Amino acid sequence: MKKILLILILIITISCKKNQKAEHSFDENYAQAKIDTAWNHTMPDILKQIVPPTFKDTTYSISDTLNFRETINKVIEQVSVNGGGTISVAPGDYFVKGSIFMKSNVNLHLLEGVVLNFSPNPLDYLPVVKMRWEGTFIMNYSPLIYAIEQENIAITGKGIIDGHCEEIWASWKQKQKPDKMRARQMGNDKIPLEERVFGEEHFLRPTGIQFIECKNVLLEDFTIKSTPFWTINPILSENITVRRLNIQRGITNDDGIDPESCKNVLIEHCVINTHDDCIAIKAGRDQDGWPYPPSENIIIRNNDFTNIVGSGFCIGSEMSAGVRNVFAENNILRGSDKHAFQFKSNPDRGGFIEEVYMRNMQVKNPVKYGFEFTTDYKGWRGNKHFVKYNNFYFQNITLEEASEISIKINGRVEENIHKIYMENISVKRSPAPVIANHTKDLLLKNISVNGKIINDQDIITTIKKK
């Protein structure tokens, strides 16, 4: 009997080891199976869950250019109480003396010819409201357009939203460091939100559009430019459609679209021309981000990107709750002084970045870095909350020039980067081919730099072999 038991245990042990080996095997068959499942099953299933909101067939017209901000907020409130509908703003120039507060079941429709000129006076954005600033919740100046805990909301139409950041907000970048460090320390120490008060006599700029804990959001067709800080920043929100927007630059830190701890997001057919990152997927900063859900199920397709100092597409660096199931395809990047594609974190963050799929992308003008994975991006506490990177798949991507490095993958001794598959990647000009440190399971198929196919021996690396 004992012999039989020993034999059974031996068989089970061998079987488990075989299964573990098969489970962790990373080769082209594994990669292609993952890619097939992701694009043909996972992404279509996500798309089915992203449904733009619809509104009651009632339209209210606004044309009050003298008291627009007071009028629009009153009408939004009343329309929401009455069950919703569309508020149509007639063509004209409107001075907006403070924030617009969106409410459930309201579509704010800006007809072509509308220009909403938001006040450049910071005092007009008081009293303070709950908002997230670079991944940390604080009480601060209200965003230009703001919503919290609302459902079925939309901003549509071909009008223009102008944040006029150049007049006052632009000077705050040089003044913000003490407040920035204080906010981050409060997040680290889990100080109660009601004690994290900024606003007047502080210098943390508000975002352009920030919706917190909202469901069923549509942003469509309008132009938005010159916002004080990140342009569009939905947070802890679900079922978001962003399409055909024209986002134009303002000052530094003017990211185009930053979904943060959001689920089921579609960004398509947008033109984004910013100073900083065009798209940055985020999920909270350090300890302050850990209690919240990850950003997941995000689709970015058929967009046109241009920027100066940031990335065309990036994940992080505020990503502490994690990011997964990201799909990007058929986007064009017209150049950046820094990165085409960046995945950034540091040991203060914790969390994970996983299941990222990108294909059919063109980078038409020079960038400094083609692809960069970094695990030491501006960390300042020296913690050991190492981020897990796992399962990245890139196909059919062309870059005209990466003036410093074509592909740079820097993991850590403590936490390697796992499972990166690159297929049909062409970098026409670059002084450095591929750098990969502390990376486990890197597969390259038809990767060319300067017209030369890159093989394993061409990689500057400390890759850990399987």
Secondary structure, 3 states (H helix, E strand, C coil): CHHHHHHHHHHHHHHHHHHHHHHHCCCHHHHHHHHHHHHHHHHHHHHHHCCCCCCCCCEEEECCCCCHHHHHHHHHHHHHHCCCEEEEECCEEEEECCCEECCCCEEEEECCCEEEEECCCHHHHCCCEEEEECCEEEEECCCCEEEECCEEEEEECCCEEECCCCCCHHHHHHCCHHHHHHHHHHHHHCCCHHHCECCCCCCCCCCCEEEECCEEEEEECCEEECCCCCCECCECCEEEEEECCEEECCCCCCCCECCECCEEEEEECCEEEECCCCEEEECCCHHHHCCCCCEEEEEEECCEEEECCCEEEEECCCCCCCEEEEEEECCEECCCCCEEEEEECCCCCCCEEEEEEEEEEEECCCEEEEEEEECCCCCCCCCCCCCEEEEEEEEEEEEEEEEEEEEEEECCCCCCEEEEEEEEEEEEECCCCEEEECEEEEEEEEEEECCEECCHHHCEECCECC
